[in-house]
Amino acid sequence: MTTTRRKTSTTTGRGTATSRHHTPAGSGARAAAAVGGAESVDPAELPVRAGEDPWTAAEVAELHAELNGELIRLREEIDAAEAAITGLMRDSNDGAGDDQVDAGTKNINRESELALANNARDMLDQTERALTRLEGVGFGVCESCGQAIGKARVQAFPRATLCVTCKSKQERR
């Protein structure tokens, strides 16, 4: 068993959002029938905060590639975690003669693998949502206040859905 964990989808047929069709919603909306991928994203349409440089096509392509790479990594991580969980579940039935410490260790290992798999699934969902927003509508816009999240924040954490101010308020609650 490796120490590196990756998250992937547990449902079959679940793919990435490679295209999204939408209708324009006000000013700044992309084309009505976006084809998907980094090419379909108009960098000029992505919001930036005051004082930030506008997005470039290269930056959008890099962000798109990073999110797609993360999807692959997370799916592999989930597959590995699920294989480990299956092995641990199978081994838990072979506990005849185990003392309490051995049984406890098996339970801790199983719970740890379950937690890692669930965390990876959550990150996969967030990454898929970020890709859908990047290729559609709403990427880089705070879901709470509607202002730009900020180019630097999005580049550092592409799955961000809240600006720094709104995230700070949320964490104080």
C-alpha positions as a LaTeX table, in Angstrom:
\begin{tabular}{lrrr}
\hline
Residue & $x$ (\AA) & $y$ (\AA) & $z$ (\AA) \\
\hline
Met1 & 0.00 & 0.00 & 0.00 \\
Thr2 & 1.35 & 3.41 & $-0.92$ \\
Thr3 & 1.14 & 6.47 & 1.27 \\
Thr4 & 0.01 & 8.71 & $-1.56$ \\
Arg5 & $-3.75$ & 8.93 & $-1.77$ \\
Arg6 & $-5.80$ & 10.02 & $-4.74$ \\
Lys7 & $-9.50$ & 10.69 & $-4.99$ \\
Thr8 & $-11.69$ & 9.44 & $-7.79$ \\
Ser9 & $-15.33$ & 8.95 & $-8.50$ \\
Thr10 & $-17.00$ & 5.83 & $-7.18$ \\
Thr11 & $-19.86$ & 5.93 & $-9.61$ \\
Thr12 & $-19.38$ & 4.52 & $-13.04$ \\
Gly13 & $-20.02$ & 6.70 & $-16.03$ \\
Arg14 & $-19.25$ & 9.87 & $-14.13$ \\
Gly15 & $-17.09$ & 12.04 & $-16.32$ \\
Thr16 & $-15.68$ & 15.48 & $-16.32$ \\
Ala17 & $-17.60$ & 18.41 & $-17.60$ \\
Thr18 & $-16.06$ & 18.82 & $-21.03$ \\
Ser19 & $-18.74$ & 21.03 & $-22.44$ \\
Arg20 & $-21.58$ & 23.11 & $-21.17$ \\
His21 & $-24.32$ & 24.87 & $-23.05$ \\
His22 & $-25.88$ & 27.89 & $-21.46$ \\
Thr23 & $-27.73$ & 31.01 & $-22.33$ \\
Pro24 & $-26.05$ & 34.36 & $-21.81$ \\
Ala25 & $-26.93$ & 35.95 & $-18.51$ \\
Gly26 & $-26.35$ & 39.67 & $-18.67$ \\
Ser27 & $-23.19$ & 41.42 & $-19.73$ \\
Gly28 & $-19.96$ & 39.47 & $-19.69$ \\
Ala29 & $-21.57$ & 36.14 & $-20.58$ \\
Arg30 & $-19.71$ & 33.81 & $-22.91$ \\
Ala31 & $-21.07$ & 32.54 & $-26.21$ \\
Ala32 & $-24.47$ & 30.88 & $-25.96$ \\
Ala33 & $-23.11$ & 27.51 & $-27.01$ \\
Ala34 & $-19.73$ & 27.06 & $-25.39$ \\
Val35 & $-17.91$ & 24.08 & $-26.82$ \\
Gly36 & $-15.92$ & 23.30 & $-23.68$ \\
Gly37 & $-12.25$ & 23.13 & $-22.91$ \\
Ala38 & $-9.83$ & 25.96 & $-22.41$ \\
Glu39 & $-10.37$ & 27.15 & $-25.99$ \\
Ser40 & $-14.02$ & 27.95 & $-25.26$ \\
Val41 & $-13.14$ & 30.31 & $-22.41$ \\
Asp42 & $-12.72$ & 33.95 & $-23.34$ \\
Pro43 & $-10.07$ & 35.25 & $-20.92$ \\
Ala44 & $-11.52$ & 38.76 & $-21.16$ \\
Glu45 & $-14.77$ & 37.45 & $-19.67$ \\
Leu46 & $-13.18$ & 36.15 & $-16.47$ \\
Pro47 & $-13.49$ & 38.64 & $-13.61$ \\
Val48 & $-10.50$ & 40.21 & $-11.88$ \\
Arg49 & $-10.25$ & 42.48 & $-8.87$ \\
Ala50 & $-9.22$ & 46.10 & $-9.14$ \\
Gly51 & $-5.50$ & 46.41 & $-9.80$ \\
Glu52 & $-5.09$ & 42.90 & $-11.22$ \\
Asp53 & $-4.01$ & 42.19 & $-14.78$ \\
Pro54 & $-6.67$ & 40.60 & $-16.99$ \\
Trp55 & $-6.55$ & 36.87 & $-17.64$ \\
Thr56 & $-4.53$ & 35.71 & $-20.65$ \\
Ala57 & $-5.34$ & 32.72 & $-22.87$ \\
Ala58 & $-2.16$ & 30.99 & $-21.62$ \\
Glu59 & $-3.20$ & 31.44 & $-17.97$ \\
Val60 & $-6.67$ & 30.06 & $-18.68$ \\
Ala61 & $-5.19$ & 27.09 & $-20.57$ \\
Glu62 & $-2.79$ & 26.42 & $-17.68$ \\
Leu63 & $-5.62$ & 26.59 & $-15.14$ \\
His64 & $-7.77$ & 24.29 & $-17.27$ \\
Ala65 & $-4.92$ & 21.79 & $-17.63$ \\
Glu66 & $-4.27$ & 21.92 & $-13.88$ \\
Leu67 & $-7.92$ & 21.17 & $-13.09$ \\
Asn68 & $-8.01$ & 18.32 & $-15.61$ \\
Gly69 & $-4.80$ & 16.89 & $-14.15$ \\
Glu70 & $-6.30$ & 17.13 & $-10.69$ \\
Leu71 & $-9.37$ & 15.19 & $-11.88$ \\
Ile72 & $-7.18$ & 12.35 & $-13.12$ \\
Arg73 & $-5.08$ & 12.34 & $-9.95$ \\
Leu74 & $-8.12$ & 12.32 & $-7.69$ \\
Arg75 & $-9.82$ & 9.50 & $-9.60$ \\
Glu76 & $-6.67$ & 7.41 & $-9.30$ \\
Glu77 & $-6.46$ & 8.22 & $-5.59$ \\
Ile78 & $-10.06$ & 7.13 & $-5.02$ \\
Asp79 & $-9.50$ & 3.90 & $-6.94$ \\
Ala80 & $-6.44$ & 3.14 & $-4.80$ \\
Ala81 & $-8.30$ & 3.96 & $-1.58$ \\
Glu82 & $-11.26$ & 1.80 & $-2.58$ \\
Ala83 & $-8.93$ & $-1.10$ & $-3.38$ \\
Ala84 & $-7.29$ & $-0.67$ & 0.03 \\
Ile85 & $-10.71$ & $-0.55$ & 1.74 \\
Thr86 & $-11.77$ & $-3.73$ & $-0.06$ \\
Gly87 & $-8.61$ & $-5.45$ & 1.10 \\
Leu88 & $-9.09$ & $-4.25$ & 4.67 \\
Met89 & $-12.70$ & $-5.39$ & 4.70 \\
Arg90 & $-11.68$ & $-8.80$ & 3.40 \\
Asp91 & $-8.90$ & $-9.06$ & 6.00 \\
Ser92 & $-11.22$ & $-8.04$ & 8.84 \\
Asn93 & $-12.99$ & $-11.39$ & 8.52 \\
Asp94 & $-9.72$ & $-13.25$ & 9.04 \\
Gly95 & $-9.45$ & $-11.98$ & 12.60 \\
Ala96 & $-9.81$ & $-15.34$ & 14.30 \\
Gly97 & $-7.34$ & $-15.38$ & 17.13 \\
Asp98 & $-6.56$ & $-11.64$ & 16.91 \\
Asp99 & $-6.14$ & $-9.90$ & 20.21 \\
Gln100 & $-7.81$ & $-6.56$ & 20.96 \\
Val101 & $-4.85$ & $-4.55$ & 19.74 \\
Asp102 & $-4.84$ & $-6.27$ & 16.34 \\
Ala103 & $-8.59$ & $-5.80$ & 15.97 \\
Gly104 & $-8.28$ & $-2.15$ & 16.97 \\
Thr105 & $-5.46$ & $-1.57$ & 14.49 \\
Lys106 & $-7.55$ & $-3.05$ & 11.67 \\
Asn107 & $-10.46$ & $-0.79$ & 12.61 \\
Ile108 & $-8.25$ & 2.29 & 12.67 \\
Asn109 & $-6.73$ & 1.42 & 9.28 \\
Arg110 & $-10.17$ & 0.85 & 7.78 \\
Glu111 & $-11.54$ & 4.13 & 9.18 \\
Ser112 & $-8.48$ & 5.99 & 7.95 \\
Glu113 & $-8.90$ & 4.62 & 4.41 \\
Leu114 & $-12.61$ & 5.50 & 4.46 \\
Ala115 & $-11.84$ & 9.06 & 5.56 \\
Leu116 & $-9.20$ & 9.45 & 2.84 \\
Ala117 & $-11.60$ & 8.15 & 0.17 \\
Asn118 & $-14.38$ & 10.49 & 1.34 \\
Asn119 & $-12.03$ & 13.48 & 1.36 \\
Ala120 & $-10.87$ & 12.60 & $-2.14$ \\
Arg121 & $-14.48$ & 12.36 & $-3.34$ \\
Asp122 & $-15.22$ & 15.81 & $-1.91$ \\
Met123 & $-12.18$ & 17.28 & $-3.65$ \\
Leu124 & $-13.19$ & 15.57 & $-6.90$ \\
Asp125 & $-16.65$ & 17.13 & $-6.69$ \\
Gln126 & $-15.13$ & 20.56 & $-6.06$ \\
Thr127 & $-12.72$ & 20.16 & $-8.98$ \\
Glu128 & $-15.48$ & 19.03 & $-11.36$ \\
Arg129 & $-17.57$ & 22.00 & $-10.26$ \\
Ala130 & $-14.65$ & 24.40 & $-10.83$ \\
Leu131 & $-14.14$ & 23.02 & $-14.35$ \\
Thr132 & $-17.85$ & 23.34 & $-15.09$ \\
Arg133 & $-17.81$ & 26.94 & $-13.88$ \\
Leu134 & $-14.64$ & 27.73 & $-15.86$ \\
Glu135 & $-16.19$ & 26.37 & $-19.05$ \\
Gly136 & $-19.60$ & 27.85 & $-18.32$ \\
Val137 & $-20.67$ & 30.75 & $-16.15$ \\
Gly138 & $-19.62$ & 31.96 & $-12.74$ \\
Phe139 & $-15.94$ & 31.09 & $-12.53$ \\
Gly140 & $-14.02$ & 33.63 & $-10.46$ \\
Val141 & $-17.18$ & 35.19 & $-8.98$ \\
Cys142 & $-17.83$ & 34.95 & $-5.24$ \\
Glu143 & $-20.95$ & 32.89 & $-4.56$ \\
Ser144 & $-21.74$ & 35.01 & $-1.51$ \\
Cys145 & $-21.24$ & 38.64 & $-2.52$ \\
Gly146 & $-21.05$ & 38.35 & $-6.32$ \\
Gln147 & $-17.73$ & 40.23 & $-6.54$ \\
Ala148 & $-14.59$ & 38.91 & $-8.24$ \\
Ile149 & $-12.74$ & 36.33 & $-6.15$ \\
Gly150 & $-9.42$ & 37.58 & $-7.41$ \\
Lys151 & $-7.08$ & 36.23 & $-10.03$ \\
Ala152 & $-4.27$ & 35.48 & $-7.58$ \\
Arg153 & $-6.60$ & 33.53 & $-5.26$ \\
Val154 & $-8.05$ & 31.52 & $-8.14$ \\
Gln155 & $-4.58$ & 30.73 & $-9.47$ \\
Ala156 & $-3.50$ & 29.55 & $-6.01$ \\
Phe157 & $-6.74$ & 27.65 & $-5.30$ \\
Pro158 & $-8.76$ & 27.05 & $-8.50$ \\
Arg159 & $-11.65$ & 25.44 & $-6.57$ \\
Ala160 & $-12.32$ & 28.66 & $-4.63$ \\
Thr161 & $-15.96$ & 29.76 & $-4.66$ \\
Leu162 & $-15.69$ & 32.61 & $-2.14$ \\
Cys163 & $-13.58$ & 35.76 & $-2.07$ \\
Val164 & $-11.17$ & 36.20 & 0.84 \\
Thr165 & $-13.56$ & 38.52 & 2.71 \\
Cys166 & $-16.54$ & 36.16 & 2.49 \\
Lys167 & $-14.38$ & 33.12 & 3.31 \\
Ser168 & $-13.07$ & 34.91 & 6.41 \\
Lys169 & $-16.64$ & 35.68 & 7.50 \\
Gln170 & $-17.65$ & 32.06 & 6.93 \\
Glu171 & $-14.74$ & 30.72 & 8.99 \\
Arg172 & $-15.57$ & 33.02 & 11.93 \\
Arg173 & $-19.06$ & 31.52 & 12.25 \\
\hline
\end{tabular}
